[in-house]
Amino acid sequence: MPAMKLLAIETATEACSAALLLDGEIALRYRVEPRRHSELLLPMMEELLAAAELSLGALDALAFGRGPGSFTGVRIATGVVQGAAFAADLPVVPVSTLAALAQRRHRECGEDRLLPAYDARMGELYWGCYRVGSDGLVQAVGEELVIAPEQIELPDEDGGWFGLGSGWASYGEQLMLRLAPEVAGFDGELLCSAQDVALLGAAGFAAGAAVPAEQALPVYLRDRVAKKPGGVW
């Protein structure tokens, strides 16, 4: 893990969290309180910085869960990280919330082939496929999609996949009928955490993925689909 100072935030699901990565150690504030994200997030960030005796300007970078996920939640994280980045003149690393969810499952339980999915409403899922690289971090297998459950296909690889996220809570039985035996099981209750946004954000910063505040933008996927010619992915 890079030796750096990075503050990460995540509000794309029912969980609100902030994490401070300080030279390889991560401090986390995490609460599951839907509809209170805008109230909780800034105090979490201030508490982490105060405990470490750091100012915002002493950081190397910020990271945030850029979506997909709850429209309101993703907007909150985007607005807060842009404001903080402008105030302290800091670069920002946008991190996929699907990737961060997959990273959490690997970190906690060890699976290395992961299928994160959020319920996108309207009979669709925000969907991604990830496998874990030699560095212990998740890597995307193909593009993230907004897709109907009945249209999902797994990558052309061996089985051993594991599903996670609210999309599996909503469509788990349907997905298991279609995708078994390649999918070993699922956890529909797992939520995203800023701890994993920090891990992936640090790696992204080291790889040159940081952007200035004005380019720290949300990703909704459905917008991306609508803007492509012919409405295809």
C-alpha positions in Angstrom: 0.0 0.0 0.0 1.4 3.4 -0.9 2.8 5.6 1.9 0.5 8.6 1.6 -2.2 10.6 3.3 -5.7 10.2 1.6 -9.2 10.8 2.8 -12.0 8.8 1.2 -15.8 9.1 1.4 -18.6 6.9 0.4 -22.4 7.5 0.4 -23.8 5.5 -2.6 -25.7 3.0 -0.5 -27.5 3.0 2.8 -24.1 3.2 4.6 -22.3 6.5 5.1 -18.6 6.3 5.7 -15.3 8.2 5.7 -11.8 6.7 5.9 -8.4 8.2 6.4 -5.4 6.3 4.9 -2.3 7.4 6.7 1.0 5.7 5.7 -0.5 2.3 5.3 -3.0 2.4 8.2 -6.7 3.1 7.7 -9.1 4.7 10.3 -12.8 4.3 9.5 -16.1 6.0 10.5 -19.0 4.0 9.2 -22.8 4.2 10.0 -25.8 2.6 8.3 -28.4 5.4 8.5 -30.2 6.0 5.3 -31.3 9.6 4.6 -28.7 11.1 7.0 -25.7 11.0 4.8 -25.5 14.8 4.3 -25.8 15.3 8.0 -23.1 12.7 9.0 -20.4 12.9 6.3 -18.7 16.2 7.2 -18.5 15.5 10.9 -17.0 12.1 10.1 -14.3 13.7 7.9 -13.5 16.3 10.6 -13.3 13.7 13.3 -10.8 11.6 11.3 -8.6 14.6 10.6 -8.7 15.9 14.2 -7.8 12.4 15.6 -4.8 12.3 13.3 -3.9 15.9 14.0 -4.0 16.7 10.3 -5.5 19.6 8.3 -7.3 19.0 5.0 -4.5 20.7 3.2 -1.9 18.3 4.6 -3.4 15.4 2.6 -2.0 14.1 -0.7 -5.4 13.4 -2.2 -9.1 12.7 -1.7 -11.1 9.8 -3.0 -14.8 9.2 -3.3 -17.3 6.6 -4.4 -18.3 8.0 -7.8 -21.2 5.6 -8.4 -23.2 3.8 -9.6 -25.6 3.7 -6.7 -28.3 5.9 -5.1 -28.7 9.0 -7.2 -28.9 11.2 -4.1 -26.1 9.5 -2.3 -23.7 9.7 -5.2 -24.6 13.4 -5.6 -23.8 14.0 -1.9 -20.3 12.4 -2.1 -19.6 14.3 -5.4 -20.6 17.7 -3.9 -18.6 17.2 -0.7 -15.4 15.9 -2.3 -15.5 18.7 -4.9 -16.0 21.3 -2.2 -13.1 19.9 -0.1 -10.8 19.6 -3.1 -11.4 23.2 -4.2 -10.9 24.5 -0.7 -7.6 22.7 -0.1 -6.4 22.5 -3.7 -6.2 18.7 -3.7 -6.5 16.1 -6.5 -9.4 13.6 -6.4 -9.5 9.9 -7.3 -12.9 8.8 -8.4 -13.5 5.1 -7.4 -16.2 2.8 -8.8 -18.7 1.8 -6.0 -19.1 -1.6 -7.7 -15.3 -2.1 -7.5 -15.3 -0.9 -3.8 -18.1 -3.3 -2.9 -16.2 -6.2 -4.6 -13.0 -5.1 -2.7 -14.8 -5.2 0.6 -16.0 -8.8 0.1 -12.5 -9.9 -0.9 -10.9 -8.1 2.1 -13.4 -9.6 4.5 -14.0 -13.1 3.1 -11.3 -13.8 0.5 -13.4 -14.5 -2.6 -11.5 -13.5 -5.8 -14.2 -13.7 -8.5 -16.9 -11.2 -7.6 -20.1 -10.0 -9.1 -21.2 -6.8 -7.4 -24.7 -5.5 -8.3 -26.9 -2.7 -7.1 -30.6 -2.5 -7.7 -31.1 0.2 -10.4 -34.9 0.1 -10.2 -37.0 -0.2 -13.3 -36.2 -3.9 -13.5 -32.5 -3.3 -14.0 -29.2 -3.8 -12.2 -26.0 -1.8 -12.0 -23.6 -4.7 -12.7 -19.9 -5.5 -12.8 -17.5 -8.5 -12.9 -14.3 -8.3 -11.0 -11.4 -10.6 -10.2 -8.6 -10.0 -7.7 -5.1 -9.3 -9.1 -1.7 -10.3 -7.6 -1.7 -7.0 -5.7 -4.8 -8.0 -3.8 -7.0 -5.4 -5.5 -10.0 -6.0 -7.7 -9.7 -5.6 -11.5 -12.7 -5.2 -13.8 -13.5 -7.9 -16.3 -15.4 -6.0 -19.0 -17.4 -2.8 -18.6 -19.8 -1.9 -15.8 -23.4 -2.0 -17.1 -27.0 -1.1 -16.3 -28.8 -4.3 -17.5 -31.9 -6.4 -17.0 -31.2 -9.6 -14.9 -32.3 -11.8 -17.7 -29.7 -10.3 -20.1 -26.7 -10.9 -17.8 -23.9 -13.3 -19.1 -20.8 -14.2 -17.2 -17.3 -13.7 -18.6 -15.9 -16.7 -20.5 -14.0 -18.1 -17.5 -14.2 -20.9 -15.0 -16.8 -20.8 -12.2 -16.3 -19.8 -8.6 -18.1 -16.4 -8.9 -19.7 -14.8 -5.9 -22.5 -12.2 -6.0 -22.9 -9.3 -3.6 -25.0 -6.1 -3.2 -28.6 -5.0 -3.2 -29.1 -6.3 -6.8 -28.7 -9.8 -5.5 -31.1 -9.1 -2.6 -33.7 -8.1 -5.2 -32.9 -10.7 -8.0 -30.8 -13.3 -6.3 -33.1 -16.3 -6.9 -33.5 -15.3 -10.6 -29.8 -14.8 -11.1 -28.9 -18.1 -9.4 -31.3 -20.0 -11.6 -29.6 -18.5 -14.7 -26.0 -18.4 -13.6 -25.5 -21.5 -11.4 -23.3 -23.5 -11.1 -20.8 -20.9 -12.0 -22.0 -18.7 -9.1 -21.2 -20.3 -5.7 -23.5 -18.0 -3.7 -24.3 -14.4 -2.9 -24.6 -11.8 -0.1 -27.4 -9.3 -0.8 -26.8 -7.3 2.4 -23.2 -6.2 1.9 -22.8 -2.4 1.6 -19.9 -0.3 0.3 -17.3 1.1 2.7 -15.0 4.1 2.4 -12.2 1.8 3.7 -12.2 0.1 0.3 -12.6 3.4 -1.6 -9.4 4.4 0.2 -7.6 1.2 -0.8 -8.6 1.6 -4.4 -8.1 5.3 -4.3 -4.5 5.0 -3.2 -3.8 2.6 -6.0 -5.5 4.9 -8.5 -3.5 7.8 -7.2 -0.2 5.9 -7.6 -1.3 4.9 -11.2 -2.0 8.6 -12.1 -5.8 8.4 -12.0 -6.3 11.5 -9.9 -8.2 14.5 -11.4 -8.8 18.1 -10.4 -11.9 19.0 -8.4 -14.0 20.1 -11.4 -13.4 16.7 -13.1 -14.5 14.7 -10.0 -17.8 13.7 -11.5 -20.5 11.1 -10.6 -21.1 8.0 -12.8 -24.7 6.9 -13.1 -24.4 4.4 -15.9 -27.9 5.0 -17.1 -26.9 8.4 -18.3 -24.0 6.8 -20.1 -26.3 4.4 -21.9 -28.7 7.1 -22.9 -25.9 9.2 -24.5 -24.5 6.4 -26.7 -25.7 6.2 -30.3 -28.6 3.9 -30.7 -29.0 3.5 -27.0 -26.6 0.6 -26.8 -23.8 0.0 -24.3 
